[in-house]
Amino acid sequence: MYLFFKYFHSGLRYIVLILVLGAIVQSLLGWIGKKPYTEGNRKLNLFALISAHTQLLIGLILYFISPLVQFSKATMKNATTRYWTVEHISMMLIAIALITVGYARSKRVASPEKKHFNVFIFYFLAIIIVVVTLILSGRGVLNMSNQ
């Protein structure tokens, strides 16, 4: 069961990254180009949000069954267990919260430019946190053997 969720979580990240990057590019072009906020924009932003939340749910299952997540006195002294027990989940929760806030704020404003701006800023901050966290893990962004 652990291996299934490990590989599912590792593979799904590519879909999440593609959707979030697509939403970032689309919102940047819409914001700078003063383009209307279309149903296509909304759907891409929503699919990016849904994929991030799905990734979170799978990650939470993995969090509770992973042998690398440990709750002991030695956890914080070991870089690997500290990363998986504390650092990874903390930063990813922040990134998903940013995506959620960006999507929610884009729904509340009337101006198409502000909708694009909200998605761009919040999704961009989220993707920076995700990429930096994965790089700092020493395992890389594209490595399928994570966790």
C-alpha positions as CSV (number, residue, x, y, z in Angstrom):
1,M,0.0,0.0,0.0
2,Y,2.8,2.4,0.9
3,L,4.5,1.9,-2.5
4,F,1.2,2.5,-4.4
5,F,0.7,5.9,-2.6
6,K,4.4,6.8,-2.9
7,Y,4.4,6.4,-6.7
8,F,1.0,7.8,-7.1
9,H,2.0,10.9,-5.1
10,S,5.3,11.2,-7.0
11,G,3.6,10.9,-10.4
12,L,0.7,13.2,-9.7
13,R,3.1,16.0,-8.9
14,Y,3.9,16.4,-12.6
15,I,0.2,17.0,-13.4
16,V,0.0,19.5,-10.6
17,L,3.1,21.3,-11.8
18,I,1.9,21.4,-15.4
19,L,-1.6,22.7,-14.4
20,V,-0.2,25.3,-11.9
21,L,2.4,26.5,-14.4
22,G,-0.2,26.7,-17.1
23,A,-2.4,28.8,-14.8
24,I,0.5,31.1,-14.0
25,V,1.4,31.6,-17.7
26,Q,-2.2,32.1,-18.7
27,S,-2.9,34.6,-15.8
28,L,0.3,36.5,-16.5
29,L,-0.6,36.9,-20.2
30,G,-4.2,37.8,-19.3
31,W,-3.0,40.4,-16.7
32,I,-0.4,42.0,-18.8
33,G,-2.4,41.8,-22.0
34,K,-5.6,43.1,-20.2
35,K,-7.5,40.2,-21.6
36,P,-11.0,39.1,-20.4
37,Y,-11.2,36.4,-17.8
38,T,-12.8,33.5,-19.7
39,E,-14.5,30.3,-18.7
40,G,-11.3,28.6,-20.0
41,N,-9.2,30.6,-17.5
42,R,-11.6,29.7,-14.7
43,K,-11.5,26.0,-15.6
44,L,-7.7,25.8,-15.8
45,N,-7.3,27.6,-12.5
46,L,-9.9,25.3,-10.9
47,F,-8.2,22.2,-12.3
48,A,-4.9,23.4,-10.9
49,L,-6.6,23.9,-7.5
50,I,-8.3,20.5,-7.6
51,S,-5.1,18.7,-8.6
52,A,-3.2,20.4,-5.7
53,H,-5.9,19.4,-3.2
54,T,-5.9,15.8,-4.6
55,Q,-2.1,15.8,-4.2
56,L,-2.6,17.0,-0.6
57,L,-5.0,14.2,0.2
58,I,-2.7,11.5,-1.2
59,G,0.2,13.1,0.6
60,L,-1.7,13.0,3.9
61,I,-2.4,9.3,3.5
62,L,1.3,8.8,2.7
63,Y,2.2,10.9,5.7
64,F,0.6,8.5,8.1
65,I,1.9,5.3,6.5
66,S,5.4,6.3,5.5
67,P,8.3,4.8,7.4
68,L,10.2,8.1,6.9
69,V,7.6,10.0,9.0
70,Q,8.5,9.5,12.6
71,F,7.4,11.1,15.9
72,S,10.3,10.6,18.3
73,K,13.0,12.5,20.1
74,A,15.4,11.7,17.3
75,T,13.2,13.0,14.5
76,M,14.6,16.6,14.5
77,K,18.2,15.4,14.7
78,N,17.9,13.3,11.5
79,A,17.7,15.4,8.3
80,T,15.7,12.8,6.4
81,T,13.0,12.2,9.1
82,R,12.8,15.9,9.9
83,Y,12.3,16.8,6.2
84,W,9.5,14.3,5.7
85,T,7.9,14.7,9.2
86,V,8.0,18.5,9.4
87,E,9.5,20.5,6.5
88,H,7.8,18.9,3.5
89,I,4.3,18.9,4.8
90,S,4.6,22.4,6.3
91,M,5.8,24.0,3.1
92,M,3.3,22.1,0.9
93,L,0.4,23.1,3.1
94,I,1.5,26.7,2.8
95,A,1.7,26.3,-1.0
96,I,-1.8,24.7,-1.3
97,A,-3.2,27.4,1.0
98,L,-1.8,30.1,-1.4
99,I,-3.3,28.4,-4.4
100,T,-6.7,28.2,-2.6
101,V,-6.5,31.9,-1.6
102,G,-5.6,32.9,-5.1
103,Y,-8.5,31.0,-6.6
104,A,-10.9,32.3,-4.0
105,R,-9.8,35.9,-4.4
106,S,-10.1,35.7,-8.2
107,K,-13.7,34.6,-7.8
108,R,-14.5,37.6,-5.6
109,V,-13.2,40.5,-7.7
110,A,-15.1,41.8,-10.7
111,S,-12.2,43.2,-12.8
112,P,-10.7,40.6,-15.2
113,E,-7.2,42.2,-14.7
114,K,-7.6,41.7,-10.9
115,K,-8.7,38.1,-11.4
116,H,-5.7,37.3,-13.5
117,F,-3.4,39.2,-11.1
118,N,-4.7,37.3,-8.0
119,V,-4.2,33.9,-9.7
120,F,-0.7,34.9,-11.0
121,I,0.6,36.2,-7.7
122,F,-0.7,33.5,-5.4
123,Y,-0.1,30.5,-7.8
124,F,3.4,31.9,-8.5
125,L,4.3,32.2,-4.8
126,A,3.0,28.6,-4.3
127,I,5.1,27.2,-7.1
128,I,8.2,28.9,-5.8
129,I,7.6,27.3,-2.4
130,V,7.1,23.9,-3.9
131,V,10.1,24.0,-6.2
132,V,12.4,25.4,-3.5
133,T,11.2,22.9,-0.9
134,L,11.8,20.0,-3.3
135,I,15.3,21.3,-4.3
136,L,16.3,21.8,-0.6
137,S,15.3,18.3,0.1
138,G,18.3,17.2,-1.9
139,R,16.1,14.8,-3.9
140,G,15.3,17.2,-6.8
141,V,12.0,18.1,-8.5
142,L,12.1,15.4,-11.2
143,N,13.4,12.4,-9.1
144,M,10.7,9.7,-9.0
145,S,12.2,8.0,-6.0
146,N,11.3,10.7,-3.5
147,Q,10.1,9.5,-0.1
